[in-house]
Amino acid sequence: GESVGLHLPTLSVQEGDNSIINCAYSNSASDYFIWYKQESGKGPQFIIDIRSNMDKRQGQRVTVLLNKTVKHLSLQIAATQPGDSAVYFCAEKRGANSKLTFGKGITLSVRP
Amino acid sequence: NAGVTQTPKFRILKIGQSMTLQCAQDMNHNYMYWYRQDPGMGLKLIYYSVGAGITDKGEVPNGYNVSRSTTEDFPLRLELAAPSQTSVYFCASSYGGVNVLGGANVLTFGAGSRLTVL
């Protein structure tokens, strides 16, 4: 099976609330993780990345948390906006010369 | 920069037909990739290339071929189209290499090519 998976297929949040999207990975050798956002009809776009020697990394309105003990990755979006509605993918990489492995994706729907 | 450009955006094929999906990038990236995305699923790697003249198989290479004669172009060839190849295809590129934050491993994706095989 896939080594990168997402707990829930869909997430619905109220505009202005914070969103938390979770991702589990099974390979403890993974050392690099990326979150991508895919809007309808478009290719995935980079949001934020994190290395395995970090627990947390912040971007603009987004934070990625990495818990290596339980092999869990999360993406937090502050003050969720309608433009955040999209499918979100986590991806992992094991070493410099390996390829990214993508999870199935979770749909974030923002209610006005 | 145009980024990653894919053509065509849409195509309908009959079973057994062949076609080539084109991909070009103008960012001087070394690594290029082809993924397919089936409904409700993540991205599956078909083929990738770490530089001109070098290609390698990904997770789902059967039924496809690629070539990398230049740094900029990475076409994907379907020789005998089958209904199982109905999907959205994404080309991507990156500098590749070490896991530098926000750098070499960030893939830039094209807008996708939707292929239907009937």
Interface residues (C-beta under 8 A of the other chain):
Chain A: E2 V4 P9 D31 Y32 I34 G41 K42 G43 P44 Q45 F46 D49 I50 R51 R57 F89 K93 A96 N97 K99 L100 F102 G103 K104 G105
Chain B: V4 Y33 Y35 G40 M41 G42 L43 K44 L45 Y48 G58 F90 A92 G97 V98 N99 L101 G102 N105 V106 L107 T108 F109 G110 A111 G112
